[in-house]
Amino acid sequence: MRALNLFKHQFISPVNIFIKDKRHLSVAAKQLLKHSGDKKIFAFYGSLGAGKTTIIKAICKYLGAVDIVSSPTFTLVNEYKTSAGDSLFHIDFYRIKKQEEVYDFGIEEYLTGDSYCFMEWPELIEELLPPETVSVRISVDAREQRILSIT
């Protein structure tokens, strides 16, 4: 099953954000959101242990999440509420084996809604992502510093 992509193309200029250690997460979250403007769909790429969930936790905290942010590896989708009552969605595709599985939990609603949506391991569904999706590639340098490459 292949989705027809009718989304309007919107691009942001590439940028790198450096995170020396966990104390710098809140600043990085703020920078990422500021750089992304009004975009609300985020795809996080990185190896196991690169810090995808940790960075998403910092972003949700910055956005005012009142719920505990945790990895949705087994639940696939977690919804967090903000102090203003808004929803934030956190999706983990790590255990998805076939693209068809994402239709079972209504991926279209998350990608076309007005809420923030943060996705880990989006490689399997890349062709379904709207063009305005903010791609965040996380790498780790020799000093264990995280580098967020945002496009």
Stockholm file with secondary structure:
# STOCKHOLM 1.0

chainA/1-151         MRALNLFKHQFISPVNIFIKDKRHLSVAAKQLLKHSGDKKIFAFYGSLGAGKTTIIKAICKYLGAVDIVSSPTFTLVNEYKTSAGDSLFHIDFYRIKKQEEVYDFGIEEYLTGDSYCFMEWPELIEELLPPETVSVRISVDAREQRILSIT
#=GR chainA/1-151 SS CCCCCCCCCCCCCCEEEEECSGGGHHHHHHHHHHHHTTCCEEEEECCTTSSHHHHHHHHHHHTTBCSCCCCCTTTSEEEEEBTTSCEEEEEECTTCCSTTHHHHTTHHHHHHSSSEEEEESGGGGGGGSCTTCEEEEEEECTTSCEEEEEC
#=GC SS_cons         CCCCCCCCCCCCCCEEEEECSGGGHHHHHHHHHHHHTTCCEEEEECCTTSSHHHHHHHHHHHTTBCSCCCCCTTTSEEEEEBTTSCEEEEEECTTCCSTTHHHHTTHHHHHHSSSEEEEESGGGGGGGSCTTCEEEEEEECTTSCEEEEEC
//
